[in-house]
Amino acid sequence: MTEQISQGIAQNWAIGLFVVAVLGLCVFMIGASSLLGGRSRGVSRNLPFESGIIGTGSARQRFSVKFYLVAMLFVIFDIEAVFLFAWAVAVEETGWPGFWGAAVFIFILLAGLLYDSRVGALDWAPRRRHKPAVPASGSKPVQ
């Protein structure tokens, strides 16, 4: 039993040393920053600081659902592009079956994109309302 423990220590001493070194570095950096860092006092201490700009308005700003829908569509199509890049790397090994599989995959993507555009998922701006036709002077209004 003790031989197995000593063998495990002999094989994994580098991992243990690495963990101890990382923890020691973290403690050192946190300690050094608390000792050497400046202390701020004043009204602006609790204000969030975003890239040099003081925030205005509420952080609870409402966004349109279309914003989240477009974000999800971006993520979905981005991940699908990763699959196509992997296919492009292995195109010689996959041969014609891989080509036809990728063609079906692209067709499904295009069908999904066409569906999204038809239901208005990709429309950012609200639709324009058509004003009723203004009749020329002296004629009947168009109904």
DSSP file (Angstrom, degrees, kcal/mol; ACC not computed):
  #  RESIDUE AA STRUCTURE BP1 BP2  ACC     N-H-->O    O-->H-N    N-H-->O    O-->H-N    TCO  KAPPA ALPHA  PHI   PSI    X-CA   Y-CA   Z-CA
    1    1 A M     >        0   0    0      0, 0.0     4,-1.8     0, 0.0     5,-0.1   0.000 360.0 360.0 360.0 -47.5    0.0    0.0    0.0
    2    2 A T  H  >  +     0   0    0      1,-0.2     4,-2.4     2,-0.2     5,-0.2   0.814 360.0  58.0 -67.0 -28.2    2.7    2.5    0.9
    3    3 A E  H  > S+     0   0    0      2,-0.2     4,-2.0     1,-0.2    -1,-0.2   0.888 105.5  49.2 -68.5 -36.9    4.6    1.5   -2.2
    4    4 A Q  H  > S+     0   0    0      2,-0.2     4,-2.4     1,-0.2    -2,-0.2   0.890 111.4  49.5 -67.4 -39.1    1.6    2.5   -4.4
    5    5 A I  H  X S+     0   0    0     -4,-1.8     4,-2.3     2,-0.2    -2,-0.2   0.928 112.1  47.0 -65.6 -44.7    1.3    5.8   -2.6
    6    6 A S  H  X S+     0   0    0     -4,-2.4     4,-2.2     1,-0.2    -1,-0.2   0.856 111.9  51.4 -67.5 -32.8    5.0    6.6   -3.0
    7    7 A Q  H  X S+     0   0    0     -4,-2.0     4,-1.9     2,-0.2    -1,-0.2   0.912 109.7  49.9 -67.3 -41.5    4.7    5.6   -6.7
    8    8 A G  H  X S+     0   0    0     -4,-2.4     4,-1.9     1,-0.2    -2,-0.2   0.892 111.9  48.1 -62.4 -40.3    1.7    7.9   -7.2
    9    9 A I  H  X S+     0   0    0     -4,-2.3     4,-0.7     1,-0.2    -1,-0.2   0.908 110.6  51.5 -66.3 -41.0    3.7   10.8   -5.5
   10   10 A A  H  < S+     0   0    0     -4,-2.2     3,-0.2     1,-0.2    -2,-0.2   0.846 115.0  42.6 -65.1 -33.5    6.7   10.0   -7.7
   11   11 A Q  H  < S+     0   0    0     -4,-1.9    -1,-0.2     1,-0.2     3,-0.2   0.800 123.5  34.4 -82.8 -28.7    4.6   10.1  -10.9
   12   12 A N  H  X S+     0   0    0     -4,-1.9     4,-1.7    -5,-0.2     3,-0.2   0.137  77.7 109.9-116.6  19.7    2.5   13.2  -10.0
   13   13 A W  H  X S+     0   0    0     -4,-0.7     4,-2.5    -3,-0.2     5,-0.2   0.842  77.5  58.0 -65.0 -31.7    4.8   15.5   -8.1
   14   14 A A  H  > S+     0   0    0     -3,-0.2     4,-2.3     2,-0.2    -1,-0.2   0.892 105.0  49.7 -66.9 -38.9    4.9   18.0  -10.9
   15   15 A I  H  > S+     0   0    0      2,-0.2     4,-2.4     1,-0.2    -1,-0.2   0.927 112.0  48.3 -65.2 -43.9    1.2   18.5  -10.9
   16   16 A G  H  X S+     0   0    0     -4,-1.7     4,-2.4     1,-0.2    -2,-0.2   0.910 111.6  49.6 -62.1 -42.4    1.2   19.0   -7.1
   17   17 A L  H  X S+     0   0    0     -4,-2.5     4,-2.4     1,-0.2    -1,-0.2   0.891 110.4  51.3 -63.4 -39.3    4.1   21.5   -7.4
   18   18 A F  H  X S+     0   0    0     -4,-2.3     4,-2.5     2,-0.2    -2,-0.2   0.925 110.3  48.1 -63.6 -45.2    2.2   23.4  -10.2
   19   19 A V  H  X S+     0   0    0     -4,-2.4     4,-2.5     1,-0.2     5,-0.2   0.918 113.2  47.8 -62.2 -44.0   -1.0   23.6   -8.1
   20   20 A V  H  X S+     0   0    0     -4,-2.4     4,-2.5     1,-0.2    -1,-0.2   0.901 112.0  50.0 -63.9 -40.3    1.0   24.9   -5.1
   21   21 A A  H  X S+     0   0    0     -4,-2.4     4,-2.4     2,-0.2    -2,-0.2   0.905 111.3  48.4 -65.4 -41.3    2.8   27.4   -7.3
   22   22 A V  H  X S+     0   0    0     -4,-2.5     4,-2.4     2,-0.2    -2,-0.2   0.932 113.2  46.9 -65.2 -45.5   -0.4   28.7   -8.8
   23   23 A L  H  X S+     0   0    0     -4,-2.5     4,-2.4     1,-0.2    -2,-0.2   0.908 112.9  50.1 -62.4 -41.2   -2.1   29.1   -5.4
   24   24 A G  H  X S+     0   0    0     -4,-2.5     4,-2.4    -5,-0.2    -2,-0.2   0.903 110.2  49.9 -63.3 -40.9    1.0   30.8   -4.1
   25   25 A L  H  X S+     0   0    0     -4,-2.4     4,-2.6     2,-0.2    -2,-0.2   0.901 110.7  50.1 -64.1 -41.1    1.1   33.2   -7.0
   26   26 A C  H  X S+     0   0    0     -4,-2.4     4,-2.4     2,-0.2     5,-0.2   0.932 111.9  46.9 -62.9 -45.8   -2.6   34.0   -6.5
   27   27 A V  H  X S+     0   0    0     -4,-2.4     4,-2.5     1,-0.2     5,-0.2   0.909 112.9  50.5 -62.8 -41.5   -2.1   34.7   -2.8
   28   28 A F  H  X S+     0   0    0     -4,-2.4     4,-2.9     2,-0.2     5,-0.2   0.930 111.7  46.8 -62.4 -45.6    1.0   36.9   -3.6
   29   29 A M  H  X S+     0   0    0     -4,-2.6     4,-2.2     2,-0.2    -2,-0.2   0.904 114.6  46.1 -66.9 -40.6   -0.9   39.0   -6.2
   30   30 A I  H  X S+     0   0    0     -4,-2.4     4,-1.8    -5,-0.2    -1,-0.2   0.923 115.8  46.4 -67.5 -42.4   -3.9   39.5   -4.0
   31   31 A G  H  X S+     0   0    0     -4,-2.5     4,-1.9    -5,-0.2    -2,-0.2   0.919 113.1  48.7 -65.0 -43.6   -1.7   40.4   -1.0
   32   32 A A  H  X S+     0   0    0     -4,-2.9     4,-2.9     1,-0.2     5,-0.3   0.890 111.3  50.0 -65.1 -39.2    0.5   42.7   -3.0
   33   33 A S  H  X S+     0   0    0     -4,-2.2     4,-1.7    -5,-0.2    -1,-0.2   0.864 110.7  49.2 -70.1 -33.0   -2.4   44.6   -4.5
   34   34 A S  H  < S+     0   0    0     -4,-1.8    -1,-0.2    -5,-0.2    -2,-0.2   0.850 117.5  41.2 -73.2 -31.4   -4.0   45.1   -1.1
   35   35 A L  H  < S+     0   0    0     -4,-1.9    -2,-0.2    -5,-0.2    -3,-0.2   0.891 126.8  30.9 -79.6 -40.7   -0.8   46.4    0.4
   36   36 A L  H  < S+     0   0    0     -4,-2.9    -3,-0.2    -5,-0.2    -2,-0.2   0.674  96.6 101.2 -94.5 -18.5    0.3   48.6   -2.6
   37   37 A G  S  < S-     0   0    0     -4,-1.7     2,-0.1    -5,-0.3    -4,-0.0  -0.312  74.0-112.0 -71.5 150.5   -3.0   49.6   -4.0
   38   38 A G        -     0   0    0      1,-0.0     2,-0.5    -2,-0.0    -1,-0.1  -0.432  21.8-128.5 -79.2 155.1   -4.4   53.0   -3.4
   39   39 A R        -     0   0    0     -2,-0.1     2,-0.4     2,-0.0    -1,-0.0  -0.898  19.8-149.1-103.9 128.7   -7.5   53.6   -1.3
   40   40 A S        +     0   0    0     -2,-0.5     2,-0.4     5,-0.1     5,-0.0  -0.810  16.3 179.7-101.1 139.9  -10.2   55.7   -2.9
   41   41 A R        +     0   0    0     -2,-0.4     2,-0.2     4,-0.0     3,-0.2  -0.975  33.6  65.9-132.2 147.3  -12.5   57.8   -0.8
   42   42 A G  S >  S-     0   0    0     -2,-0.4     3,-1.0     1,-0.2     4,-0.3  -0.763  89.3 -59.3 134.4-179.1  -15.3   60.0   -2.0
   43   43 A V  G >  S+     0   0    0     -2,-0.2     3,-0.7     1,-0.2    -1,-0.2   0.863 123.7  55.7 -68.5 -37.5  -18.7   60.1   -3.6
   44   44 A S  G >  S+     0   0    0      1,-0.2     3,-0.8    -3,-0.2    -1,-0.2   0.358  78.8  96.4 -82.5   8.4  -17.6   58.4   -6.8
   45   45 A R  G <  S+     0   0    0     -3,-1.0    -1,-0.2     1,-0.2    -2,-0.1   0.885  88.2  41.0 -65.6 -38.2  -16.2   55.4   -5.1
   46   46 A N  G <  S+     0   0    0     -3,-0.7    -1,-0.2    -4,-0.3    -2,-0.1   0.376  90.3 108.5 -93.9   4.5  -19.4   53.3   -5.6
   47   47 A L  S <  S-     0   0    0     -3,-0.8     2,-0.1    -4,-0.1    -3,-0.0  -0.632  75.9-114.2 -80.7 138.0  -20.1   54.4   -9.2
   48   48 A P        -     0   0    0      0, 0.0     7,-0.6     0, 0.0     2,-0.6  -0.478  24.9-148.4 -69.3 142.7  -19.5   51.8  -11.9
   49   49 A F  E     -A   54   0A   0     -2,-0.1     2,-0.7     5,-0.1     5,-0.1  -0.939  16.0-177.6-117.9 108.9  -16.6   52.8  -14.2
   50   50 A E  E >   -A   53   0A   0      3,-1.4     3,-2.2    -2,-0.6     0, 0.0  -0.878  68.5 -43.2-113.9 100.6  -17.1   51.5  -17.8
   51   51 A S  T 3  S-     0   0    0     -2,-0.7    -1,-0.1     1,-0.3     3,-0.1   0.815 114.7 -51.6  53.3  38.0  -14.2   52.3  -20.1
   52   52 A G  T 3  S+     0   0    0      1,-0.2     2,-0.5     0, 0.0    -1,-0.3   0.507 115.1 112.4  82.8   3.6  -13.8   55.8  -18.9
   53   53 A I  E <   -A   50   0A   0     -3,-2.2    -3,-1.4     3,-0.0     2,-0.4  -0.941  64.7-134.1-114.6 127.4  -17.5   56.7  -19.3
   54   54 A I  E     -A   49   0A   0     -2,-0.5    -5,-0.1    -5,-0.1    -7,-0.0  -0.664  34.7-114.4 -78.3 128.1  -19.8   57.3  -16.4
   55   55 A G        -     0   0    0     -7,-0.6     2,-0.4    -2,-0.4    -1,-0.1  -0.262  30.0-163.4 -66.5 146.9  -23.0   55.4  -16.9
   56   56 A T        +     0   0    0      2,-0.1    -1,-0.0    -3,-0.0     2,-0.0  -0.950  49.6  12.3-126.8 150.5  -26.3   57.2  -17.4
   57   57 A G  S    S-     0   0    0     -2,-0.4     2,-0.3     2,-0.0     4,-0.0  -0.230  99.1 -39.2  81.7-172.5  -29.7   55.9  -17.1
   58   58 A S        -     0   0    0      1,-0.1     3,-0.5     2,-0.0    -2,-0.1  -0.616  34.3-141.4 -92.2 148.2  -30.9   52.6  -15.7
   59   59 A A  S    S+     0   0    0     -2,-0.3    -1,-0.1     1,-0.2    -2,-0.0   0.556  97.1  75.0 -79.3  -8.0  -29.2   49.3  -16.0
   60   60 A R        +     0   0    0      2,-0.0    -1,-0.2     0, 0.0     2,-0.1  -0.143  67.3 155.8 -95.8  37.3  -32.6   47.7  -16.4
   61   61 A Q        -     0   0    0     -3,-0.5     2,-0.3     1,-0.1    -2,-0.0  -0.420  40.9-125.4 -67.2 136.3  -33.1   49.0  -19.9
   62   62 A R        -     0   0    0     -2,-0.1     2,-0.3     0, 0.0    -1,-0.1  -0.657  22.7-161.2 -87.1 138.2  -35.6   47.0  -21.9
   63   63 A F        -     0   0    0     -2,-0.3     2,-0.1     1,-0.0     5,-0.0  -0.848  27.2-100.1-113.7 154.2  -34.5   45.5  -25.3
   64   64 A S    >>  -     0   0    0     -2,-0.3     4,-0.9     1,-0.1     3,-0.9  -0.366  26.2-122.7 -67.9 149.8  -36.8   44.3  -28.0
   65   65 A V  H 3> S+     0   0    0      1,-0.2     4,-2.2     2,-0.2     3,-0.2   0.813 111.1  67.3 -62.8 -29.7  -37.3   40.6  -28.3
   66   66 A K  H 3> S+     0   0    0      1,-0.2     4,-2.7     2,-0.2    -1,-0.2   0.832  92.6  59.9 -61.3 -32.0  -36.0   40.8  -31.8
   67   67 A F  H <> S+     0   0    0     -3,-0.9     4,-1.9     1,-0.2    -1,-0.2   0.942 109.2  41.6 -60.5 -47.1  -32.6   41.7  -30.4
   68   68 A Y  H  X S+     0   0    0     -4,-0.9     4,-2.5     2,-0.2    -2,-0.2   0.859 113.0  54.5 -69.9 -35.4  -32.4   38.4  -28.6
   69   69 A L  H  X S+     0   0    0     -4,-2.2     4,-2.4     2,-0.2    -2,-0.2   0.929 110.3  45.4 -63.9 -45.0  -33.9   36.5  -31.5
   70   70 A V  H  X S+     0   0    0     -4,-2.7     4,-2.3     2,-0.2    -1,-0.2   0.877 111.6  53.5 -66.5 -36.7  -31.2   37.8  -33.9
   71   71 A A  H  X S+     0   0    0     -4,-1.9     4,-2.2    -5,-0.2    -2,-0.2   0.918 110.3  46.7 -63.6 -42.5  -28.5   37.1  -31.3
   72   72 A M  H  X S+     0   0    0     -4,-2.5     4,-2.6     2,-0.2    -2,-0.2   0.903 111.4  51.2 -66.5 -40.2  -29.7   33.5  -31.0
   73   73 A L  H  X S+     0   0    0     -4,-2.4     4,-2.7     1,-0.2     5,-0.2   0.896 108.9  52.3 -63.3 -38.6  -29.8   33.1  -34.8
   74   74 A F  H  X S+     0   0    0     -4,-2.3     4,-2.3     2,-0.2    -2,-0.2   0.935 110.5  47.0 -61.3 -46.2  -26.3   34.5  -35.0
   75   75 A V  H  X S+     0   0    0     -4,-2.2     4,-2.4     2,-0.2     5,-0.2   0.921 113.0  49.5 -63.2 -43.3  -25.0   31.9  -32.5
   76   76 A I  H  X S+     0   0    0     -4,-2.6     4,-2.0     1,-0.2    -2,-0.2   0.946 114.9  42.4 -61.7 -48.8  -26.8   29.1  -34.3
   77   77 A F  H  X S+     0   0    0     -4,-2.7     4,-1.6     1,-0.2    -1,-0.2   0.814 112.4  55.4 -70.4 -28.3  -25.5   30.0  -37.7
   78   78 A D  H  X S+     0   0    0     -4,-2.3     4,-1.4    -5,-0.2    -1,-0.2   0.920 108.7  46.8 -68.0 -43.6  -22.0   30.6  -36.2
   79   79 A I  H  X S+     0   0    0     -4,-2.4     4,-1.5     1,-0.2    -2,-0.2   0.882 110.4  53.3 -65.8 -37.4  -21.9   27.1  -34.7
   80   80 A E  H  X S+     0   0    0     -4,-2.0     4,-1.7     1,-0.2    -1,-0.2   0.850 103.9  56.4 -66.5 -32.1  -23.1   25.7  -38.0
   81   81 A A  H  X S+     0   0    0     -4,-1.6     4,-2.2     1,-0.2    -1,-0.2   0.862 101.6  57.3 -65.3 -34.0  -20.2   27.5  -39.8
   82   82 A V  H  X S+     0   0    0     -4,-1.4     4,-2.1     1,-0.2    -1,-0.2   0.905 104.9  51.0 -62.0 -40.9  -17.8   25.7  -37.4
   83   83 A F  H  X S+     0   0    0     -4,-1.5     4,-2.0     1,-0.2    -1,-0.2   0.890 109.3  50.6 -63.3 -38.3  -19.2   22.4  -38.7
   84   84 A L  H  X S+     0   0    0     -4,-1.7     4,-2.3     2,-0.2    -1,-0.2   0.865 107.7  52.9 -69.1 -34.2  -18.6   23.5  -42.3
   85   85 A F  H  X S+     0   0    0     -4,-2.2     4,-1.7     2,-0.2    -2,-0.2   0.914 108.8  50.1 -64.9 -41.1  -15.0   24.5  -41.5
   86   86 A A  H  X S+     0   0    0     -4,-2.1     4,-1.5     1,-0.2    -2,-0.2   0.896 111.0  49.3 -63.4 -39.1  -14.4   21.1  -40.0
   87   87 A W  H  < S+     0   0    0     -4,-2.0    -1,-0.2     1,-0.2    -2,-0.2   0.904 107.4  55.1 -65.1 -39.9  -15.9   19.5  -43.2
   88   88 A A  H >< S+     0   0    0     -4,-2.3     3,-0.8     1,-0.2    -1,-0.2   0.841 106.8  51.0 -63.8 -32.2  -13.7   21.7  -45.4
   89   89 A V  H 3< S+     0   0    0     -4,-1.7     3,-0.3     1,-0.2    -1,-0.2   0.881 118.2  37.2 -70.4 -37.1  -10.6   20.4  -43.6
   90   90 A A  T 3X S+     0   0    0     -4,-1.5     4,-1.8     1,-0.2    -1,-0.2   0.035  79.8 118.5-103.6  26.3  -11.6   16.8  -44.1
   91   91 A V  H <> S+     0   0    0     -3,-0.8     4,-1.4     1,-0.2    -1,-0.2   0.846  74.5  51.3 -65.1 -34.7  -13.1   17.1  -47.6
   92   92 A E  H  4 S+     0   0    0     -3,-0.3    -1,-0.2    -4,-0.2    -2,-0.1   0.883 111.6  46.6 -70.5 -37.1  -10.6   14.8  -49.2
   93   93 A E  H  4 S+     0   0    0      1,-0.2    -2,-0.2    -3,-0.1    -1,-0.2   0.815 111.3  51.2 -74.4 -30.1  -11.2   12.0  -46.6
   94   94 A T  H  X S-     0   0    0     -4,-1.8     4,-1.2    -7,-0.2    -1,-0.2   0.801  86.2-178.1 -80.8 -28.3  -15.0   12.2  -46.8
   95   95 A G  H  X  -     0   0    0     -4,-1.4     4,-1.9     1,-0.2    -1,-0.2  -0.231  56.3 -25.2  67.0-154.3  -15.2   12.0  -50.5
   96   96 A W  H  > S+     0   0    0      1,-0.2     4,-2.7     2,-0.2     5,-0.3   0.875 136.5  56.3 -67.0 -38.6  -18.6   12.2  -52.3
   97   97 A P  H  > S+     0   0    0      0, 0.0     4,-2.0     0, 0.0    -1,-0.2   0.913 110.1  47.0 -59.5 -38.6  -20.7   10.9  -49.4
   98   98 A G  H  X S+     0   0    0     -4,-1.2     4,-2.4     2,-0.2    -2,-0.2   0.876 110.4  52.9 -67.1 -37.4  -19.3   13.8  -47.3
   99   99 A F  H  X S+     0   0    0     -4,-1.9     4,-2.3     2,-0.2    -1,-0.2   0.941 111.2  45.1 -62.2 -47.3  -19.9   16.2  -50.1
  100  100 A W  H  X S+     0   0    0     -4,-2.7     4,-2.3     1,-0.2    -2,-0.2   0.855 111.8  53.2 -68.5 -33.0  -23.6   15.2  -50.3
  101  101 A G  H  X S+     0   0    0     -4,-2.0     4,-2.1    -5,-0.3    -1,-0.2   0.919 111.3  45.7 -63.9 -42.6  -23.9   15.3  -46.6
  102  102 A A  H  X S+     0   0    0     -4,-2.4     4,-2.6     2,-0.2    -2,-0.2   0.860 110.5  54.5 -67.9 -35.0  -22.5   18.9  -46.5
  103  103 A A  H  X S+     0   0    0     -4,-2.3     4,-2.3     2,-0.2    -2,-0.2   0.918 109.8  46.2 -65.0 -42.4  -24.8   19.8  -49.4
  104  104 A V  H  X S+     0   0    0     -4,-2.3     4,-2.4     2,-0.2    -2,-0.2   0.908 112.0  52.3 -64.2 -40.7  -27.9   18.6  -47.5
  105  105 A F  H  X S+     0   0    0     -4,-2.1     4,-2.0     1,-0.2    -2,-0.2   0.924 111.1  45.9 -60.6 -45.6  -26.6   20.4  -44.4
  106  106 A I  H  X S+     0   0    0     -4,-2.6     4,-2.7     1,-0.2    -1,-0.2   0.882 110.5  54.1 -66.3 -38.0  -26.2   23.7  -46.4
  107  107 A F  H  X S+     0   0    0     -4,-2.3     4,-2.4     2,-0.2    -1,-0.2   0.911 108.3  49.1 -61.8 -42.0  -29.7   23.2  -47.9
  108  108 A I  H  X S+     0   0    0     -4,-2.4     4,-2.3     2,-0.2    -1,-0.2   0.898 111.0  50.9 -64.3 -39.3  -31.2   22.8  -44.5
  109  109 A L  H  X S+     0   0    0     -4,-2.0     4,-2.5     2,-0.2    -2,-0.2   0.927 111.3  47.3 -62.4 -44.7  -29.4   26.0  -43.4
  110  110 A L  H  X S+     0   0    0     -4,-2.7     4,-2.7     2,-0.2    -2,-0.2   0.885 110.6  51.9 -66.2 -37.5  -30.7   27.9  -46.4
  111  111 A A  H  X S+     0   0    0     -4,-2.4     4,-2.3     2,-0.2    -1,-0.2   0.913 111.3  47.9 -64.2 -41.1  -34.2   26.6  -45.8
  112  112 A G  H  X S+     0   0    0     -4,-2.3     4,-2.5     2,-0.2    -2,-0.2   0.894 112.2  49.0 -65.1 -39.8  -34.0   27.8  -42.2
  113  113 A L  H  X S+     0   0    0     -4,-2.5     4,-2.2     2,-0.2    -2,-0.2   0.904 111.1  49.8 -66.3 -41.4  -32.7   31.2  -43.3
  114  114 A L  H  X S+     0   0    0     -4,-2.7     4,-2.1     2,-0.2    -2,-0.2   0.912 111.7  49.0 -62.2 -42.6  -35.5   31.6  -45.8
  115  115 A Y  H  X S+     0   0    0     -4,-2.3     4,-2.2     1,-0.2     6,-0.2   0.922 110.2  51.1 -62.5 -44.2  -38.0   30.7  -43.2
  116  116 A D  H  <>S+     0   0    0     -4,-2.5     5,-2.4     1,-0.2     6,-0.7   0.885 111.6  47.0 -61.7 -38.8  -36.6   33.2  -40.7
  117  117 A S  H  <5S+     0   0    0     -4,-2.2     3,-0.4     3,-0.2    -1,-0.2   0.862 110.7  52.9 -72.0 -33.5  -36.7   35.9  -43.3
  118  118 A R  H  <5S+     0   0    0     -4,-2.1    -2,-0.2     1,-0.2    -1,-0.2   0.881 110.2  46.2 -68.3 -37.9  -40.3   35.0  -44.3
  119  119 A V  T  <5S-     0   0    0     -4,-2.2    -1,-0.2    -5,-0.1    -2,-0.2   0.528 118.2-111.4 -84.5  -3.4  -41.6   35.2  -40.7
  120  120 A G  T > 5S+     0   0    0     -4,-0.5     3,-1.0    -3,-0.4    -3,-0.2   0.661  74.2 136.1  88.4  16.6  -39.8   38.5  -40.2
  121  121 A A  T 3 <S+     0   0    0     -5,-2.4    -4,-0.2     1,-0.2   -48,-0.1   0.744  75.8  46.9 -68.8 -21.5  -37.1   37.3  -37.7
  122  122 A L  T 3  S+     0   0    0     -6,-0.7     2,-0.7    -5,-0.1    -1,-0.2   0.379  84.0 108.8-101.6   3.4  -34.4   39.2  -39.5
  123  123 A D    <   +     0   0    0     -3,-1.0     4,-0.1     1,-0.2   -57,-0.0  -0.724  39.7 177.9 -84.3 117.4  -36.3   42.5  -39.9
  124  124 A W        +     0   0    0     -2,-0.7    -1,-0.2     2,-0.1   -58,-0.1   0.901  62.1  60.6 -83.3 -45.2  -34.8   45.1  -37.5
  125  125 A A  S    S-     0   0    0      1,-0.1     3,-0.1     3,-0.0     2,-0.0  -0.536  92.9-104.9 -87.1 149.0  -36.9   48.1  -38.4
  126  126 A P        -     0   0    0      0, 0.0    -1,-0.1     0, 0.0    -2,-0.1  -0.351  47.7 -92.7 -65.9 154.0  -40.7   48.2  -37.9
  127  127 A R        -     0   0    0      1,-0.1     2,-0.3    -4,-0.1    -4,-0.0  -0.386  41.9-110.9 -68.7 144.8  -42.7   47.8  -41.0
  128  128 A R        -     0   0    0     -3,-0.1     2,-0.5    -2,-0.1    -1,-0.1  -0.545  25.7-132.1 -75.7 138.4  -43.8   51.1  -42.7
  129  129 A R        -     0   0    0     -2,-0.3     2,-0.4    -3,-0.1    -1,-0.0  -0.786  19.9-126.9 -90.7 132.2  -47.4   51.8  -42.6
  130  130 A H        -     0   0    0     -2,-0.5     3,-0.1     1,-0.0    -1,-0.0  -0.650  19.3-135.3 -81.6 128.8  -48.9   52.8  -45.9
  131  131 A K        -     0   0    0     -2,-0.4     3,-0.1     1,-0.1    -1,-0.0  -0.567  31.3 -99.6 -78.1 144.7  -50.7   56.1  -45.8
  132  132 A P        -     0   0    0      0, 0.0    -1,-0.1     0, 0.0     2,-0.1  -0.342  49.5 -91.0 -62.8 148.2  -54.1   56.1  -47.6
  133  133 A A        -     0   0    0      1,-0.1     9,-0.4    -3,-0.1    -3,-0.0  -0.372  37.4-130.0 -62.7 132.4  -53.9   57.7  -51.0
  134  134 A V        -     0   0    0     -2,-0.1    -1,-0.1    -3,-0.1     3,-0.1  -0.747  25.1-128.7 -85.8 121.1  -54.6   61.4  -50.9
  135  135 A P        -     0   0    0      0, 0.0     3,-0.1     0, 0.0     2,-0.1  -0.354  22.9-107.4 -69.9 149.8  -57.3   62.2  -53.5
  136  136 A A    >   -     0   0    0      4,-0.2     3,-1.9     1,-0.1     2,-0.0  -0.378  54.1 -78.9 -68.6 155.6  -56.6   64.9  -56.0
  137  137 A S  T 3  S+     0   0    0      1,-0.3    -1,-0.1    -3,-0.1     3,-0.1  -0.331 117.1  18.5 -62.8 133.3  -58.6   68.0  -55.3
  138  138 A G  T 3  S+     0   0    0      1,-0.3    -1,-0.3    -3,-0.1     2,-0.2   0.457 103.7 102.2  89.3   1.8  -62.2   67.8  -56.6
  139  139 A S  S <  S-     0   0    0     -3,-1.9    -1,-0.3     1,-0.1     3,-0.1  -0.705  78.4 -90.8-113.9 169.8  -62.3   64.0  -56.8
  140  140 A K        -     0   0    0     -2,-0.2    -4,-0.2     1,-0.1     2,-0.1  -0.447  47.9-101.1 -75.3 148.3  -63.8   61.3  -54.6
  141  141 A P        -     0   0    0      0, 0.0     2,-0.3     0, 0.0    -1,-0.1  -0.417  37.5-113.5 -68.0 146.6  -61.7   59.8  -51.8
  142  142 A V              0   0    0     -9,-0.4    -9,-0.1     1,-0.1    -3,-0.0  -0.644 360.0 360.0 -81.8 133.3  -60.2   56.4  -52.6
  143  143 A Q              0   0    0     -2,-0.3    -1,-0.1   -11,-0.1     0, 0.0   0.388 360.0 360.0-120.0 360.0  -61.6   53.6  -50.4
